[in-house]
């Protein structure tokens, strides 16, 4: 079967390209990564790339988008998404869970409930993914986030110890296995103890082999034992194992450690090759060649897919990479496609050769049951995880304000322009407004925005801070704006209460300076449901 494919067709099967989840070119948000419809169709129909990773759009339009992509494809596609916090994290309308670390917080007091929540989260995520046409869940994160300064993993991890991460990530995998989707343990061999964002530059993990075996590897071992389908590599340099190449490009690590030592037989997928840790040093095509040479089966998000395919083909022709290795990778990819319901038939021809192609991945969007999304049970589970992981203290509830009192709702975010979980309709803004608070919305770059209270007069202030580790931010801690405003409000005595959404490490930076009488609430989630839960507790409305 595979022997009937040409070398470019074989290599193209190893590539997964990025695409917008929106249906029209004018909706593309990241043009450097997301090709136009014409170019994307060329990748799928003419080159025969193996898959697409999607972001953006609503869950409903993703059903149409996935159908469109499958209809264009020369070979049916693996359709993937980074949905570590549920389908709703990327595609509006579906269930959006709090980050995995929320479940780790619950595990400190109730391990059985945490295990149940992680399994339910996995099951709901997988069911909703299938409902909208996705068949590859790029989760769970099995990194052990034992570095509070980690800017990229942070609350995406299931905890800070290998034991809790192993337990909860395995529960997620069990839950997801109830549906025919692929799961992915990431980022091998462990991105948790870094203070550098690999989206920007290459982190170095300086630990000894003994330490790596004790802390970083156990959660991957457990995920493999529980049947995880794919392992995603980390863009990390680990001198104890390979002084020259980062893990993504290291045959010593991908073959020597992951395949031979840990016995993993599933798909090895790179993290995105456009990330700075790889692209800045190795360029658009060399990284793809080195990753394939190192033993990666799936090459994710090359900057220029067509050129990267050509470069890998040249490496095979020159003898750098054996054709047998390429065929072994494609065999694993096709086995994965069969697992998620993409069947094999002899229906397509290329030139004079009969090509065995995969069929059956396309779903009719008219037949998709949108009732499978955001079911009452799923929404209740998501809310319970947020509620059960809350941290709070001080004099609660905060008395509801008197009429005509001058009040300020000061919201501090990482990036005002990238803040999709806030709007005039969302609880963090709408609920205080109903109580007479005037909005002041700021970030480090934009300064004050919108209607602001008179800062020359004494103004009791509700401080709401939305900060977590985010890709490309380069920092996991307090922004300068959040620090300055917190200190100013303490000094003037205007601070009424603090609500923190996102990183528990930000809460830890506030608490030593917060008077015990001032109420505070911390919630791992940042979405509207999290805002509702936190504010209802603050004002005694629940």
C-alpha positions as a printed Julia matrix, in Angstrom:
542×3 Matrix{Float64}:
   0.0    0.0     0.0
   2.52   2.58    1.16
   4.94   1.3    -1.51
   2.6    2.75   -4.17
   3.12   6.32   -2.97
   5.74   8.58   -4.49
   8.45  10.03   -2.25
   6.81  13.51   -2.17
   3.48  11.91   -1.24
   5.1    9.9     1.54
   6.89  12.93    2.96
   3.81  15.16    2.66
   1.9   12.71    4.86
   4.31  13.57    7.67
   3.37  17.25    7.69
   0.58  18.93    9.64
  -0.07  22.53    8.57
  -1.71  25.34   10.5
  -5.01  26.8     9.27
  -7.61  29.25   10.49
 -10.8   27.75   11.84
 -12.73  30.54   10.17
 -14.26  29.89    6.77
 -13.15  32.96    4.81
  -9.78  34.47    3.96
 -10.69  37.92    5.28
 -11.15  36.35    8.74
  -7.58  35.03    8.92
  -5.95  36.4    12.08
  -2.39  35.12   11.73
  -1.46  35.42    8.04
   2.16  34.42    8.65
   0.92  31.0     9.82
  -2.52  30.56    8.28
  -2.61  30.2     4.49
  -5.36  31.47    2.22
  -7.98  29.01    1.05
  -6.28  28.68   -2.33
  -2.89  27.87   -0.86
  -4.35  25.57    1.8
  -6.31  23.66   -0.82
  -3.08  23.26   -2.81
  -1.35  21.77    0.24
  -4.18  19.29    0.76
  -5.28  18.46   -2.76
  -2.02  18.56   -4.71
   0.72  17.96   -2.15
  -1.3   15.57    0.01
  -0.23  16.81    3.45
  -1.25  14.53    6.28
  -3.11  16.85    8.59
  -4.21  20.3     9.7
  -4.04  22.0    13.1
  -6.87  24.5    13.6
  -7.53  27.51   15.81
 -10.21  30.19   15.8
 -13.88  30.28   14.93
 -16.92  28.84   16.64
 -17.55  25.18   17.27
 -20.46  25.29   14.84
 -18.43  26.69   11.96
 -15.64  24.19   12.72
 -18.05  21.46   11.67
 -18.24  23.11    8.24
 -14.53  23.87    8.15
 -13.53  20.29    8.94
 -15.9   19.0     6.26
 -14.44  21.48    3.77
 -10.87  20.46    4.49
 -11.61  16.74    4.25
 -13.37  17.31    0.92
 -10.26  19.04   -0.44
  -7.8   16.42    0.77
  -5.94  14.02   -1.49
  -5.75  11.71    1.54
  -8.13  12.1     4.5
  -6.72  14.22    7.24
  -5.81  14.16   10.85
  -7.53  17.31   12.15
  -5.94  18.53   15.34
  -6.31  21.32   17.88
  -4.61  22.47   21.08
  -7.65  21.89   23.28
  -5.97  21.3    26.64
  -8.87  23.06   28.4
 -11.68  21.6    26.32
 -12.97  22.37   22.83
 -14.38  25.69   24.04
 -10.87  26.96   24.74
 -10.35  27.35   20.98
 -13.82  27.18   19.46
 -16.59  29.32   20.92
 -19.75  27.63   22.08
 -18.26  24.34   23.23
 -17.33  23.48   26.82
 -14.4   25.47   28.21
 -12.82  23.94   31.29
 -10.49  25.62   33.71
  -6.8   24.83   33.19
  -5.49  21.42   34.31
  -3.74  22.89   37.37
  -7.2   23.63   38.81
  -7.76  19.89   39.08
  -4.36  19.49   40.74
  -5.49  21.99   43.39
  -8.59  19.86   44.05
  -6.38  16.77   44.34
  -4.64  18.25   47.38
  -7.85  17.82   49.39
  -9.86  15.26   47.45
  -7.79  12.98   45.16
 -10.8   10.87   44.2
 -12.8   13.89   43.02
  -9.8   15.22   41.09
  -9.31  11.91   39.33
 -13.0   11.85   38.42
 -12.88  15.42   37.12
  -9.8   14.73   34.96
 -11.46  11.69   33.42
 -14.69  13.61   32.76
 -12.7   16.45   31.22
 -10.99  14.01   28.88
 -14.27  12.35   27.9
 -16.08  15.64   27.22
 -13.16  17.07   25.28
 -12.94  13.98   23.08
 -16.7   13.79   22.49
 -16.96  17.45   21.52
 -13.87  17.2    19.33
 -15.43  14.38   17.36
 -18.72  16.25   17.16
 -17.12  19.11   15.21
 -14.91  16.95   13.0
 -11.63  16.91   14.94
  -9.89  13.57   15.45
  -6.65  14.54   17.18
  -6.61  16.09   20.66
  -3.25  17.75   21.34
  -3.54  17.06   25.07
  -2.84  16.29   27.85
   0.14  18.34   28.96
   2.17  15.98   31.14
   4.96  18.42   31.99
   5.65  18.82   35.71
   5.44  22.56   36.36
   7.84  22.79   39.3
   9.18  26.21   38.27
   6.88  29.11   39.26
   8.65  31.34   36.72
   7.76  29.05   33.81
   6.18  31.35   31.21
   4.88  28.71   28.81
   3.6   25.7    30.83
   2.32  27.29   34.04
  -1.33  26.31   34.7
  -1.43  24.14   31.58
   0.23  21.42   33.69
  -1.69  18.95   35.84
   0.47  19.87   38.81
   3.89  20.38   40.31
   4.93  16.8    41.17
   5.4   13.78   38.89
   2.98  11.77   41.01
  -0.01  14.09   40.66
   0.7   14.84   36.99
   0.96  11.13   36.21
  -2.31  10.35   37.96
  -4.42  13.16   36.5
  -2.99  13.07   32.96
  -3.64   9.32   32.86
  -7.22   9.92   33.99
  -7.66  12.43   31.16
  -6.33   9.85   28.68
  -8.74   7.21   30.03
 -11.65   9.59   29.59
 -10.65  10.57   26.07
 -10.23   6.92   25.08
 -14.02   6.51   25.2
 -14.06   8.26   21.8
 -12.14   7.51   18.6
  -9.67  10.39   18.89
  -5.92  10.49   19.26
  -4.43  11.83   22.49
  -1.02  13.48   22.88
   1.37  13.61   25.84
   3.46  16.77   25.68
   6.18  18.11   25.79
   8.77  15.31   25.89
  10.9   14.95   27.89
   9.45  17.71   30.08
   9.12  21.49   29.72
   8.05  22.17   33.32
  11.29  23.35   34.87
  12.19  26.17   32.51
  12.02  29.94   32.81
  12.38  30.55   29.06
   9.52  30.44   26.53
  10.47  28.12   23.67
   8.14  30.11   21.41
  10.78  32.83   21.62
  14.14  31.15   22.26
  15.72  27.83   23.17
  15.52  26.86   26.87
  18.19  24.68   28.46
  17.31  21.94   30.93
  20.58  21.43   32.87
  19.57  18.46   35.0
  21.39  15.17   35.45
  20.07  11.9    34.03
  19.09  10.85   37.55
  17.02  13.96   38.13
  15.38  13.64   34.69
  14.42  10.05   35.48
  12.95  11.03   38.85
  11.0   14.17   37.92
  10.55  14.75   34.18
  10.05  11.23   32.79
   7.57   9.41   35.1
   4.49  11.19   33.75
   5.45  10.23   30.19
   6.06   6.64   31.25
   2.6    6.58   32.83
   0.94   8.18   29.8
   2.53   5.58   27.52
   1.39   2.8    29.84
  -2.15   4.19   29.61
  -2.17   4.06   25.83
  -1.49   7.64   24.77
  -1.4    7.74   20.95
   1.21  10.42   20.36
   4.06  12.14   22.18
   4.93  15.74   21.32
   8.55  16.8    21.56
   9.86  19.79   23.47
  12.13  22.42   21.96
  14.66  22.09   24.8
  18.4   21.55   24.94
  19.24  18.82   27.46
  23.04  18.6    27.67
  22.97  15.46   29.84
  21.46  13.59   26.88
  22.54  15.59   23.82
  24.88  18.58   23.93
  24.3   19.51   20.29
  20.62  19.2    19.38
  17.4   20.15   21.2
  15.07  17.24   21.95
  12.93  17.83   18.85
  15.98  17.39   16.62
  17.83  14.77   18.68
  17.95  11.15   17.54
  19.57  10.29   20.86
  16.43  11.51   22.61
  13.63  10.58   20.2
  14.94   7.15   19.26
  17.37   6.4    22.06
  15.17   7.53   24.95
  11.55   7.61   23.75
  11.5    4.65   21.37
  14.17   2.33   22.77
  14.26   3.07   26.52
  10.58   3.9    27.1
   9.29   1.56   24.4
   6.89   4.06   22.82
   5.47   2.75   19.54
   3.0    5.51   18.68
   3.36   8.8    16.81
   6.22  11.15   17.63
   5.09  14.67   16.7
   7.21  17.79   16.92
   6.06  20.93   18.63
   5.47  23.72   16.1
   8.52  24.21   13.9
   7.76  27.93   13.52
   8.6   28.49   17.19
  11.64  30.62   17.89
  13.59  27.87   19.66
  13.89  26.02   16.34
  13.18  28.58   13.6
  15.62  31.22   14.86
  18.61  28.9    14.7
  17.73  26.38   12.01
  15.49  28.34    9.65
  12.37  27.31    7.8
  13.51  24.01    6.3
  16.57  22.74    8.14
  14.56  22.18   11.31
  12.09  19.96    9.45
  14.91  17.9     7.93
  16.69  17.49   11.26
  13.45  16.52   13.02
  12.67  13.86   10.42
  16.26  12.65   10.59
  15.98  12.43   14.39
  12.95  10.14   14.14
   9.9   12.39   14.32
   6.9   10.97   12.45
   4.84  14.16   12.25
   6.33  17.57   11.47
   4.04  20.25   12.87
   3.57  23.74   11.46
   6.52  24.32    9.13
   6.85  27.93    8.06
   6.71  26.99    4.36
   5.15  23.51    3.95
   5.97  23.13    0.27
   9.63  24.03    0.7
   9.91  21.88    3.83
   8.5   18.85    1.99
  10.99  19.43   -0.82
  13.86  19.72    1.67
  13.0   16.43    3.39
  12.68  14.72    0.0
  16.17  15.97   -0.92
  17.53  14.61    2.36
  16.11  11.19    1.48
  17.49  11.36   -2.06
  20.93  12.3    -0.7
  20.87   9.38    1.72
  20.66  11.44    4.93
  17.3    9.86    5.79
  16.43   6.32    4.71
  13.28   5.71    2.72
  12.54   2.86    5.12
  12.37   5.3     8.02
  10.0    7.56    6.07
   7.76   4.6     5.25
   7.76   3.49    8.89
   6.58   6.96    9.91
   3.83   6.98    7.28
   2.75   3.51    8.37
   2.33   4.77   11.93
   0.4    7.8    10.64
  -1.95   5.62    8.61
  -2.49   3.27   11.53
  -3.44   6.3    13.61
  -5.83   7.46   10.89
  -7.45   4.04   10.8
  -7.89   4.14   14.57
  -9.99   7.31   14.29
 -12.2    5.84   11.59
 -10.44   6.72    8.36
 -10.63   3.56    6.26
  -8.44   2.37    3.38
  -9.51   1.74   -0.22
  -7.98   1.7    -3.7
  -9.96   4.59   -5.11
  -7.43   7.16   -6.28
  -4.75   7.11   -8.92
  -1.72   9.26   -9.43
  -0.12   9.05  -12.87
   0.08   5.39  -13.83
   0.37   4.07  -10.3
  -2.59   2.9    -8.27
  -2.37   4.69   -4.92
  -3.91   3.21   -1.82
  -5.58   6.15   -0.11
  -7.42   6.69    3.12
 -11.12   7.39    2.87
 -13.98   8.17    5.18
 -12.8   11.09    7.29
 -15.3   13.64    6.06
 -18.48  14.3     7.99
 -21.6   15.96    6.67
 -21.95  19.12    8.75
 -25.73  18.93    8.43
 -25.67  15.63   10.31
 -23.5   16.79   13.21
 -25.29  16.84   16.54
 -24.6   20.24   18.04
 -26.57  19.01   21.02
 -23.39  17.11   21.96
 -21.71  20.45   22.71
 -21.96  22.21   26.07
 -24.39  19.73   27.55
 -25.74  20.6    31.01
 -23.63  17.79   32.48
 -20.44  19.09   30.84
 -21.1   22.67   31.88
 -21.79  21.58   35.45
 -18.54  19.63   35.57
 -16.59  22.61   34.24
 -18.2   24.94   36.8
 -17.59  22.49   39.66
 -13.9   22.25   38.8
 -13.62  26.04   38.93
 -15.62  26.31   42.13
 -13.85  23.48   43.96
 -10.4   24.92   43.13
 -11.09  28.48   44.33
  -8.78  30.11   46.87
 -10.15  32.96   48.96
  -9.78  34.86   52.21
 -10.36  38.16   54.01
 -13.71  39.55   55.06
 -16.18  37.94   52.66
 -18.64  38.81   51.33
 -17.92  42.4    50.39
 -20.9   44.6    51.34
 -22.79  45.81   48.3
 -22.08  49.51   47.76
 -24.38  52.4    48.53
 -26.0   54.25   45.67
 -24.14  57.22   44.16
 -20.87  56.09   45.77
 -17.76  56.73   43.66
 -16.36  53.28   42.83
 -13.8   51.92   40.39
 -13.58  48.5    38.73
  -9.9   48.34   37.76
  -9.13  45.42   35.44
  -5.51  44.6    34.59
  -4.81  42.18   31.73
  -1.74  40.93   29.86
  -2.88  42.29   26.53
  -6.05  44.31   26.02
  -6.18  43.58   22.3
  -5.82  39.83   22.77
  -8.31  39.53   25.6
 -11.19  37.51   24.13
 -12.71  36.56   27.51
 -13.65  40.19   28.33
 -16.35  42.41   26.88
 -19.13  44.71   28.04
 -21.36  41.64   28.38
 -18.95  39.52   30.46
 -19.38  39.31   34.26
 -16.06  40.95   35.23
 -17.3   44.14   33.58
 -21.1   43.83   33.59
 -21.72  42.74   37.18
 -19.66  45.51   38.87
 -21.26  48.01   36.47
 -24.69  46.98   37.77
 -23.44  47.77   41.27
 -22.23  51.25   40.3
 -18.54  50.6    39.55
 -16.92  52.59   36.75
 -14.58  50.64   34.51
 -10.87  51.23   34.09
  -9.17  48.64   31.84
  -5.38  48.63   31.43
  -2.4   46.56   30.37
   1.35  47.17   30.29
   1.29  48.62   26.78
  -2.01  50.4    26.38
  -2.34  52.41   29.59
  -5.83  53.47   30.65
  -8.68  52.58   28.31
 -12.39  53.29   28.34
 -14.45  55.09   30.94
 -12.28  55.86   33.97
 -13.25  56.96   37.42
 -12.01  60.31   38.73
  -8.58  59.36   40.04
  -8.14  62.71   41.86
 -10.79  61.72   44.43
 -10.69  58.88   46.94
 -12.17  55.96   45.05
 -12.76  52.5    46.59
 -11.43  50.09   43.98
 -12.14  46.53   43.01
  -8.9   45.2    41.5
  -9.33  42.34   39.01
  -6.12  40.84   37.6
  -6.05  38.45   34.64
  -2.55  36.98   34.39
  -1.29  33.49   33.56
   1.59  32.0    31.64
   0.89  32.56   27.96
   2.83  31.64   24.86
   4.98  34.49   23.51
   4.57  36.55   26.68
   7.97  35.56   28.02
   6.92  35.89   31.66
   4.59  34.08   34.04
   4.47  36.66   36.82
   2.97  40.01   37.6
   3.08  42.68   34.94
   4.5   46.05   35.84
   1.03  47.59   35.55
  -0.46  45.09   38.01
   2.34  45.61   40.51
   2.17  49.39   40.34
  -1.58  49.57   40.74
  -1.63  47.08   43.61
   1.01  49.07   45.5
  -0.7   52.39   44.76
  -4.11  51.2    45.98
  -2.62  49.77   49.16
  -0.82  53.02   49.83
  -3.9   55.19   49.3
  -6.22  52.8    51.16
  -8.53  52.54   48.14
  -8.19  48.76   47.67
 -11.55  47.14   48.41
 -10.92  43.62   47.17
  -8.68  41.63   44.83
  -9.76  39.02   42.31
  -7.04  37.12   40.46
  -7.82  34.94   37.47
  -5.18  32.62   36.07
  -1.89  31.87   37.8
  -1.69  30.86   41.48
   1.88  32.14   41.48
   0.52  35.67   41.0
  -1.65  35.18   44.1
   1.46  34.13   46.03
   3.15  37.4    44.99
   0.2   39.44   46.32
  -0.6   37.68   49.59
   2.41  38.76   51.71
   1.4   42.4    51.24
  -2.37  42.06   51.48
  -3.95  43.1    54.81
  -5.92  40.16   56.29
  -9.19  42.1    56.28
  -9.21  42.81   52.54
 -11.1   40.07   50.7
  -9.39  38.18   47.91
 -10.51  35.45   45.54
  -8.37  33.43   43.18
  -9.79  31.41   40.28
  -7.73  29.32   37.86
 -10.08  30.1    34.97
 -10.39  33.4    33.14
 -13.48  32.73   31.04
 -16.91  34.29   31.78
 -18.0   31.3    33.88
 -14.97  31.81   36.13
 -15.76  35.51   36.46
 -19.33  34.73   37.51
 -18.24  32.24   40.17
 -15.63  34.6    41.65
 -17.82  37.72   41.71
 -20.84  35.93   43.12
 -18.68  34.72   45.99
 -17.21  38.2    46.49
 -20.59  39.94   46.72
 -22.46  37.05   48.36
 -24.69  36.48   45.35
 -24.27  32.71   44.98
